[in-house]
Amino acid sequence: MSDRRPMRDELAEAERRFAHAEPPPAMDARVAAALAGERRPTLWQWAWIPVAAAVAVAAVLILSRSEDPCATLDGVAGPLGCRIEAAGYVAHVDQGPDARVRAVPEGFEVLDGIVTFRVEHRPDRAPLRVRVPGGVIDVIGTRFTVRTADGQGEVALHEGTIDFTRPDGRRVRPRPGESIEWGREALPTAPVDPPIDPAPATELPAPSPPSAPGTRAPSTETPTRVAAPTTAKRPARPRRRAPMTAPAPSPRSVSPPSTKAPSLDAALVDAARLRRAGQARAAVRVLTRALRRAPASPLAERASLELGALLAQELGDSARACAHWARHLARYPTGRSAPTVRARVRACP
Amino acid sequence: MLAVTDAQISRRSALTPTPEPMDVTRLYRVHRTAVYRLALRYGGGDEAFAEDVVQEVFLRVIRHADTLRDQDDLAAWLRRVATNVSISRLRRRQVRQRLPWRWMWSQHARAPRTPEVLADARASVRQVMAAVDTLPAKQKIAFCLYHLKGRPVLEIGQTMGHSKGYVSKLISRAEGRLRRLGWEPDA
């Protein structure tokens, strides 16, 4: 038997009271006053609509501005990335989709992600400084890419000169095409669909000798200068690195891309190698062909981004770059790179 | 042929009375008690709640005077408006009673107030109405119309603007909730 209390009698009694309740006289006076003060609807009653519309437009503008990666650096979007004046330099900062960069008094600080800097040489000024988790980069006038995540990372010098100062004060000056790592060995990699064939690594030439006396072999504990690691050092480990982390051979020793259509991942590795070797047109061809063959690959968006960066930065072909950014945005309107590319499209003529 | 002759137009004009301006004062006199009692049920006997609902309902009458020409349907329209206004007010009241809001606005929990209409009722009646007051707004409205006012589910659906099935579900949920509180609505 249920131990619940029946409520029927109570409900009936409450209903009797409600059904015979009379409105208090004070209610009539109150309602009469309210009805007397009520006006018929006027146009002013709809004044909130334009106000709400204005607020909505402002919100959209603010949100779209916050989406602009250049806005956080107080820069202007351009074909080469954000054009920013910092510490007396004009720098073009090209941020990857998830990059986090902030301006500091002496230059920039890269907190996370992939960022490419292009800075014109100014002999009359102190070097622009870029802080990274593994040290400080003094920029003499150059183009280089920083890639960092979780305290690990690398700086890859494409051209010009930089000085990399480690936390313990040791200073390294890489040559163009070289990269310097810090943190542990494993760098964040992009997801890859097929298992990556280590073949591209075997195509690479033998390592060049260290570019400066005293350069040490790669280590997982300390910042490491990587000239061109041999495949013999890691024979059993498949290369799952993003293109930027690929070894950087000298321009003379770059092997041409395979005539067989490569996978998108291998194409990215090839393109990065060619880009470092100064063969940007070949890199564009490799990426274009690979994208045509595997447009639905998970790496396609990244490859497309890389292709646009090559067109804009390496070839300086703004028209092709702008057309490519527009196609990229149409194909990946909600992709991770969409905010960055949208800013570039807006900067196009 | 869809053409309408002048004679047809004049005959229609003669049959259709010219709408007269709505006398809100007269409407108020006629319907105020019914609306007040309905709101009193929804508010669990809270007179202030019922007065607020009556005032808002007749303010809406003024605002919609141009479209309220069908006098036969006015009572049903007033019931619907009173129900919608009550649901909104009950929801606002329930939100205000939630702890985070009280903390944000530095409001302390008020002791439950005995509704005036039930002030001299048996303690068990007040307990029952306090339990009904804990129901979500729509469940409370459906429960009150069904168990207090004794209206059929179909009519409740017309008043609330919901299907018969949804109203049955609301009533069933309300009953289940009250059972969990130790009351048996059907006994």
Interface residues (C-beta under 8 A of the other chain):
Chain A: S2 D3 R4 R5 P6 M7 R8 E10 L11 E13 A14 E15 R17 F18 A19 A21 E22 P23 P24 M27 D28 R30 V31 A34 L35 E38 R40 P41
Chain B: V24 T25 Y28 R32 T33 Y36 R37 L40 R41 G45 E47 A50 E51 V54 Q55 F58 L59 I62 R63 V117 L118 A121 R122 S124 V125 Q127 V128 M129 A131 H147 L148 K149 G150 L178 R179 G182 W183 E184 P185 D186 A187
